[in-house]
Amino acid sequence: MPSKSVIVGSSVGLHARPAAIIAEAAGALSSPVTINGIDASSSLMIMTLGAKCGDTVEVQGDDQTGVDQIADLVIQDLDAD
């Protein structure tokens, strides 16, 4: 199963806005992706991780392309104006 360790880039961590953006992208994928074992297509589940800016998380899935896509979102500051 492909996986990638990445550092959370959003200044607010994986909170409301970043979690919603990631969940929307994960929901559009053809195969499931998880972040630290949590379903990445659920913004509420992502927020339960409590991941803060600078924390390392593990993105996993059945498809390397999907893992890379979600990992790329996790490392961005999705709450920046």
N, CA and C of each residue as an Amber inpcrd file, in Angstrom:
protein
   243
   0.8470000  -1.1740000   0.0000000   0.0000000   0.0000000   0.0000000
   0.8940000   1.2390000   0.0000000   0.7450000   2.0940000  -1.0120000
   1.5690000   3.3000000  -1.0670000   1.3090000   4.2110000   0.1280000
   2.3680000   4.8450000   0.6080000   2.2250000   5.8000000   1.7030000
   3.2990000   6.8660000   1.5830000   3.0430000   7.9700000   2.2670000
   3.9820000   9.0860000   2.2360000   3.8690000   9.8400000   3.5590000
   5.0120000  10.0910000   4.2060000   5.0440000  10.9160000   5.4110000
   5.2330000  12.3600000   4.9890000   4.3580000  13.2340000   5.4880000
   4.4400000  14.6450000   5.1290000   4.2330000  15.5080000   6.3670000
   4.6680000  16.7450000   6.2770000   4.5210000  17.7090000   7.3690000
   3.3480000  18.6260000   7.0600000   2.4710000  18.8000000   8.0390000
   1.2960000  19.6610000   7.8790000   1.7670000  21.1050000   7.6720000
   1.3240000  21.7120000   6.5710000   1.7690000  23.0590000   6.2280000
   0.8110000  24.1670000   6.5980000  -0.4570000  23.8540000   6.8120000
  -1.4280000  24.9040000   7.1350000  -1.1410000  25.5080000   8.5010000
  -1.1690000  26.8260000   8.5650000  -0.8490000  27.5200000   9.8140000
  -1.8120000  27.1610000  10.9440000  -3.0400000  26.7600000  10.5960000
  -4.0220000  26.3610000  11.6170000  -4.0560000  24.8490000  11.7980000
  -3.1470000  24.1450000  11.1560000  -3.1540000  22.6850000  11.2050000
  -4.2740000  22.1360000  10.3370000  -4.6570000  20.9050000  10.5800000
  -5.7260000  20.2910000   9.7840000  -7.0630000  20.5920000  10.4460000
  -7.4090000  21.8800000  10.4420000  -8.6600000  22.3330000  11.0370000
  -9.6950000  22.5470000   9.9290000 -10.7440000  23.2750000  10.1780000
 -11.9390000  23.3400000   9.3280000 -11.6820000  23.5420000   7.8280000
 -11.1050000  24.6660000   7.4560000 -10.9480000  24.9490000   6.0220000
  -9.9940000  23.9610000   5.3490000  -8.7850000  23.7450000   5.8740000
  -7.8960000  22.7720000   5.2430000  -8.5100000  21.3650000   5.1920000
  -9.1710000  20.9600000   6.2590000  -9.7860000  19.6310000   6.3010000
 -10.8680000  19.4990000   5.2300000 -11.6530000  20.5480000   5.0320000
 -12.7120000  20.5170000   4.0180000 -12.1290000  20.4120000   2.6120000
 -11.0620000  21.1500000   2.3430000 -10.4190000  21.1080000   1.0250000
  -9.8440000  19.7210000   0.7620000  -9.1720000  19.1610000   1.7510000
  -8.5810000  17.8260000   1.6100000  -9.6730000  16.7740000   1.4360000
 -10.7300000  16.8580000   2.2460000 -11.8150000  15.8740000   2.1770000
 -12.5100000  15.9080000   0.8210000 -12.7180000  17.1030000   0.2860000
 -13.3560000  17.2130000  -1.0290000 -12.4970000  16.5420000  -2.1070000
 -11.1930000  16.7920000  -2.0600000 -10.2800000  16.1860000  -3.0310000
 -10.2330000  14.6690000  -2.8710000 -10.1870000  14.2020000  -1.6300000
 -10.1310000  12.7610000  -1.3760000 -11.4210000  12.0790000  -1.8110000
 -12.5520000  12.7360000  -1.6240000 -13.8310000  12.1740000  -2.0260000
 -13.9660000  12.0290000  -3.5290000 -13.2270000  12.8280000  -4.2690000
 -13.2810000  12.7700000  -5.7350000 -12.3690000  11.6900000  -6.3170000
 -11.5350000  11.0800000  -5.4940000 -10.6140000  10.0480000  -5.9710000
 -11.3490000   8.7290000  -6.1940000 -10.7830000   7.8970000  -7.0400000
 -11.4060000   6.6060000  -7.3420000 -11.1020000   5.5350000  -6.3030000
 -10.1180000   5.7800000  -5.4310000  -9.7990000   4.8190000  -4.3750000
  -9.6060000   5.5680000  -3.0550000  -9.8400000   4.8830000  -1.9260000
  -9.7570000   5.5600000  -0.6320000  -8.3310000   5.9450000  -0.2420000
  -8.2420000   7.0620000   0.4870000  -6.9700000   7.5410000   1.0260000
  -7.2010000   7.8370000   2.5010000  -6.2030000   7.5420000   3.3210000
  -6.2970000   7.8310000   4.7490000  -5.1600000   8.7530000   5.1770000
  -5.4010000   9.4550000   6.2720000  -4.3600000  10.2550000   6.9280000
  -4.2730000   9.7230000   8.3530000  -3.1250000   9.1690000   8.6940000
  -2.9430000   8.5200000  10.0050000  -4.0600000   7.5220000  10.2890000
  -4.4830000   6.7990000   9.2610000  -5.4950000   5.7680000   9.4100000
  -6.9310000   6.2650000   9.3870000  -7.1250000   7.5800000   9.2690000
  -8.4550000   8.1900000   9.2560000  -8.8780000   8.4490000   7.8090000
 -10.1430000   8.2040000   7.5020000 -10.6880000   8.4310000   6.1600000
 -10.4870000   9.8960000   5.7540000  -9.7040000  10.1170000   4.7020000
  -9.3880000  11.4780000   4.2560000 -10.5530000  12.1590000   3.5550000
 -11.6210000  11.4240000   3.2470000 -12.7690000  12.0550000   2.5900000
 -13.7680000  12.6210000   3.6030000 -13.4450000  12.5600000   4.8820000
 -14.3120000  13.1010000   5.9340000 -13.5930000  14.2370000   6.6610000
 -14.0760000  15.4640000   6.4570000 -13.4270000  16.6040000   7.1120000
 -13.5170000  16.4980000   8.6340000 -14.6230000  15.9900000   9.1480000
 -14.7510000  15.8330000  10.5990000 -13.7260000  14.8500000  11.1500000
 -13.5190000  13.7490000  10.4400000 -12.5340000  12.7630000  10.8860000
 -11.1170000  13.3490000  10.8230000 -10.8400000  14.1250000   9.7820000
  -9.5240000  14.7550000   9.6680000  -9.2860000  15.6820000  10.8570000
 -10.3060000  16.4510000  11.2190000 -10.1480000  17.3840000  12.3380000
  -9.9270000  16.6650000  13.6600000 -10.4470000  15.4390000  13.8060000
 -10.2440000  14.6970000  15.0570000  -8.7820000  14.3110000  15.2680000
  -7.9840000  14.3510000  14.2110000  -6.5630000  14.0430000  14.3620000
  -5.8520000  15.0750000  15.2410000  -6.3500000  16.3070000  15.2180000
  -5.7080000  17.3620000  16.0040000  -4.3200000  17.7100000  15.4990000
  -4.0570000  17.4520000  14.2160000  -2.7300000  17.7110000  13.6490000
  -2.4900000  19.2130000  13.5220000  -1.3700000  19.6570000  14.0470000
  -1.0100000  21.0720000  14.0320000   0.0550000  21.3250000  12.9650000
   0.2400000  22.5880000  12.6420000   1.2740000  22.9770000  11.6900000
   2.6170000  22.4260000  12.1770000   3.3280000  21.7540000  11.2870000
   4.6290000  21.1810000  11.6320000   4.5720000  19.7330000  12.0650000
   3.3690000  19.2090000  12.3610000   3.2320000  17.7960000  12.7170000
   3.4520000  16.9230000  11.4770000   3.9620000  15.7380000  11.6840000
   4.1260000  14.7830000  10.5960000   2.9530000  13.8150000  10.6080000
   2.3660000  13.6050000   9.4270000   1.2670000  12.6510000   9.2740000
   1.5950000  11.6860000   8.1500000   0.9240000  10.5340000   8.1750000
   1.1380000   9.4920000   7.1660000  -0.0930000   9.4220000   6.2670000
   0.1240000   9.6530000   4.9810000  -0.9490000   9.5480000   3.9920000
  -0.8040000   8.1980000   3.3080000  -1.8880000   7.4000000   3.2970000
  -1.8580000   6.0630000   2.7000000  -3.0560000   5.8590000   1.7790000
  -2.8890000   4.9620000   0.8240000  -3.9890000   4.6280000  -0.0680000
  -3.6180000   3.4780000  -0.9810000  -4.5680000   3.0830000  -1.8050000
  -4.3360000   1.9860000  -2.7400000  -3.6230000   2.4490000  -4.0010000
  -3.6610000   3.7550000  -4.2640000  -3.1550000   4.3150000  -5.5130000
  -2.1290000   5.4120000  -5.2120000  -0.9370000   5.2860000  -5.7530000
   0.1260000   6.2570000  -5.4840000  -0.2640000   7.6670000  -5.9200000
  -0.9750000   7.7810000  -7.0270000  -1.3900000   9.0970000  -7.5080000
  -2.2970000   9.7870000  -6.4990000  -3.2470000   9.0530000  -5.9380000
  -4.1400000   9.6090000  -4.9260000  -3.3980000   9.9990000  -3.6710000
  -2.4730000   9.1580000  -3.2460000  -1.6580000   9.4550000  -2.0640000
  -0.8700000  10.7390000  -2.3000000  -0.2550000  10.8580000  -3.4660000
   0.5380000  12.0510000  -3.7840000  -0.3390000  13.3060000  -3.8190000
  -1.5380000  13.1910000  -4.3820000  -2.4360000  14.3390000  -4.4860000
  -2.8420000  14.8520000  -3.0990000  -3.2170000  13.9410000  -2.2130000
  -3.6200000  14.3510000  -0.8700000  -2.4130000  14.8330000  -0.0720000
  -1.2910000  14.1630000  -0.2080000  -0.0670000  14.5930000   0.4860000
   0.3250000  16.0050000   0.0620000   0.1890000  16.3130000  -1.2270000
   0.5140000  17.6530000  -1.7180000  -0.3880000  18.7140000  -1.0890000
  -1.6410000  18.3670000  -0.8300000  -2.5430000  19.3120000  -0.1650000
  -2.1700000  19.4890000   1.3050000  -1.8130000  18.4040000   1.9640000
  -1.4680000  18.4660000   3.3930000  -0.2850000  19.3950000   3.6290000
   0.6860000  19.4040000   2.7390000   1.8890000  20.2140000   2.9520000
   1.6820000  21.6970000   2.6380000   0.5870000  22.0310000   1.9600000
   0.3190000  23.4370000   1.6240000  -0.3380000  24.1630000   2.7980000
  -0.1850000  25.5000000   2.8220000  -0.9100000  26.3080000   3.7970000
  -2.2680000  26.6380000   3.1800000  -3.2250000  25.7510000   3.3900000
  -4.5400000  25.8910000   2.7680000  -5.4010000  26.9570000   3.4420000
  -4.9360000  27.5450000   4.5050000  -5.6900000  28.5820000   5.1940000
  -5.1200000  29.9670000   4.8980000  -4.1300000  30.0360000   4.0230000
  -3.5230000  31.3220000   3.6700000  -4.4710000  32.1180000   2.7830000
  -4.4460000  33.4240000   2.9500000  -5.3010000  34.3000000   2.1380000
  -4.7130000  34.5540000   0.7890000
